[in-house]
Amino acid sequence: MVVLWVTIVISSVFFGMISGNADSILVGIANASKNSVALCISLCGIFAVWSGLMEAAQQAGLLSKVSKLLMPVIKLLFRGASTPQAREAITMNLTANILGMGNAATPAGQKAIKELAACSDKKGCVTPDMVMLLIINNSALTLVPTTVLTLRAAAGSADPGMIIPFALISSAVSTVIAIVLGLIFR
């Protein structure tokens, strides 16, 4: 894949130069770099807010309460999550994804995988629970797609929230299908 991207970039620059558009290429590269940095900075803010809220919710015991509410679902989907720490880590990860936090859900997912590994008697092996967590994360049931909303707002969208119903429907369908397939092939 790296070779493909390098080939595309080099050939684009080459053909841009021989067609007399070298100035446009340099301006485009400079603008793209500036816009990328600005976008990253705006995303860092939203990730920091959501990560802080998740940490505060965990310290306040809210995630433990949400974990208790989700317990029937977690027990059904994650049979090997035998410790409260594993169930809470799974809850944190699922909650972060449901709130559409994208990359801010990654640390919670890593912790959940470590906790699931600690619950397993097969050390160093991937368990069906780990696979199910990855399936659910990749299908990403999202109630509020905060990352996409932030990207749309940063890009100057007149109505960034217009996509919410469509994102909810598509993410719900993909998550249900992913869970069903995960349970079938467990």
C-alpha positions in Angstrom: 0.0 0.0 0.0 2.9 2.3 0.8 4.3 1.7 -2.7 0.9 2.6 -4.2 0.7 5.9 -2.3 4.3 6.9 -3.0 3.7 6.1 -6.7 0.6 8.3 -6.8 2.2 11.2 -5.1 5.4 11.1 -7.1 3.6 10.7 -10.4 1.2 13.6 -9.5 4.1 15.9 -8.7 5.9 14.8 -11.9 3.0 15.4 -14.2 2.1 18.6 -12.4 5.6 19.9 -13.1 5.8 18.9 -16.7 2.4 20.5 -17.3 3.6 23.8 -15.9 1.6 23.6 -12.6 4.5 23.5 -10.2 3.3 26.6 -8.4 -0.1 25.2 -7.9 1.3 22.0 -6.5 3.4 23.9 -3.9 0.5 26.1 -2.9 -1.7 23.0 -2.6 0.8 21.2 -0.5 1.2 24.2 1.8 -2.6 24.7 2.1 -3.2 21.0 2.8 -0.5 21.0 5.5 -1.9 24.1 7.2 -5.5 22.7 7.0 -4.3 19.3 8.4 -2.7 20.9 11.4 -5.7 23.1 12.1 -8.0 20.1 11.9 -5.8 18.1 14.2 -5.8 20.9 16.8 -9.6 21.1 16.7 -10.0 17.4 17.0 -7.6 17.3 20.0 -9.9 19.6 21.8 -13.0 17.4 21.4 -11.0 14.3 22.2 -9.6 15.9 25.4 -13.2 16.9 26.5 -14.6 13.4 25.9 -11.6 11.7 27.5 -11.9 13.9 30.5 -15.6 13.2 30.8 -15.0 9.5 30.6 -12.4 9.7 33.3 -14.7 11.8 35.5 -17.5 9.3 34.9 -15.3 6.4 35.9 -14.0 8.2 39.1 -17.6 9.1 40.1 -18.7 5.5 39.8 -21.1 6.3 36.9 -19.4 3.7 34.6 -19.9 1.0 37.3 -23.7 1.9 37.3 -23.8 1.8 33.5 -21.9 -1.5 33.6 -24.6 -2.9 35.9 -27.3 -1.8 33.5 -25.5 -3.3 30.6 -24.6 -6.5 32.5 -27.1 -8.8 30.8 -25.8 -7.7 27.4 -22.2 -7.9 28.4 -22.7 -11.3 29.9 -24.3 -12.5 26.7 -21.7 -11.1 24.4 -18.6 -11.4 26.6 -18.9 -14.7 28.4 -15.3 -14.7 29.5 -15.4 -11.2 31.1 -15.4 -12.7 34.6 -14.1 -9.8 36.6 -15.7 -6.4 37.4 -12.7 -4.7 36.0 -13.1 -6.4 32.6 -16.8 -5.6 32.5 -16.1 -2.0 33.4 -13.4 -1.7 30.8 -15.7 -3.1 28.2 -18.4 -0.7 29.3 -16.0 2.3 29.0 -15.1 1.3 25.5 -18.6 0.6 24.3 -19.8 3.9 25.9 -17.0 5.9 24.2 -18.0 4.4 20.9 -21.7 4.9 21.4 -21.0 8.6 22.1 -19.0 8.7 18.8 -15.7 9.6 20.4 -13.7 7.6 17.8 -10.0 7.7 18.7 -10.8 8.7 22.3 -12.3 5.2 22.8 -9.0 3.6 21.9 -7.4 3.7 25.4 -10.6 2.2 26.9 -10.5 -0.5 24.2 -6.9 -1.4 24.9 -7.7 -1.6 28.6 -10.6 -3.9 27.9 -8.5 -6.2 25.8 -5.9 -6.4 28.6 -8.6 -7.2 31.1 -10.1 -9.8 28.8 -6.6 -11.4 28.4 -6.2 -11.4 32.2 -9.6 -13.3 32.5 -8.5 -15.9 29.9 -6.7 -19.1 30.9 -5.1 -19.2 27.5 -2.3 -16.7 27.9 -1.1 -15.0 24.7 -4.1 -16.2 22.6 -6.9 -14.2 21.2 -10.2 -15.1 22.8 -13.7 -15.0 21.3 -14.5 -12.1 23.7 -11.6 -10.1 22.3 -12.9 -10.8 18.8 -16.4 -9.7 19.7 -15.1 -6.5 21.2 -13.2 -5.7 18.0 -16.3 -6.6 15.9 -18.4 -4.2 18.0 -15.8 -1.5 17.9 -15.4 -1.7 14.1 -19.2 -1.7 13.5 -19.3 1.3 15.9 -22.9 1.8 17.2 -23.0 5.5 17.5 -25.7 7.6 19.0 -23.9 11.0 18.6 -21.1 10.9 16.0 -19.1 13.6 17.7 -15.9 13.1 15.6 -17.8 13.4 12.4 -19.8 16.4 13.7 -16.5 18.1 14.6 -15.0 17.3 11.2 -18.1 18.7 9.5 -18.2 21.8 11.6 -14.4 22.4 11.0 -15.0 22.1 7.3 -17.6 24.8 7.4 -20.8 22.7 7.1 -24.0 24.8 7.3 -25.7 22.0 9.3 -23.2 19.5 10.8 -25.9 17.7 12.7 -27.9 16.8 9.6 -26.2 13.4 9.5 -27.2 12.2 13.0 -30.3 10.2 12.0 -28.5 8.6 9.1 -25.4 7.8 11.2 -27.6 6.3 13.9 -29.5 4.0 11.5 -26.4 2.8 9.6 -24.4 2.2 12.7 -27.2 0.4 14.4 -27.7 -1.9 11.4 -24.0 -2.6 11.0 -23.6 -3.3 14.7 -26.6 -5.8 14.8 -25.2 -7.6 11.8 -21.7 -7.7 13.2 -22.9 -9.1 16.6 -25.1 -11.7 14.9 -22.2 -12.8 12.7 -19.9 -12.7 15.7 -22.2 -15.0 17.7 -22.7 -17.4 14.8 -18.9 -17.8 14.2 -17.9 -17.8 17.8 
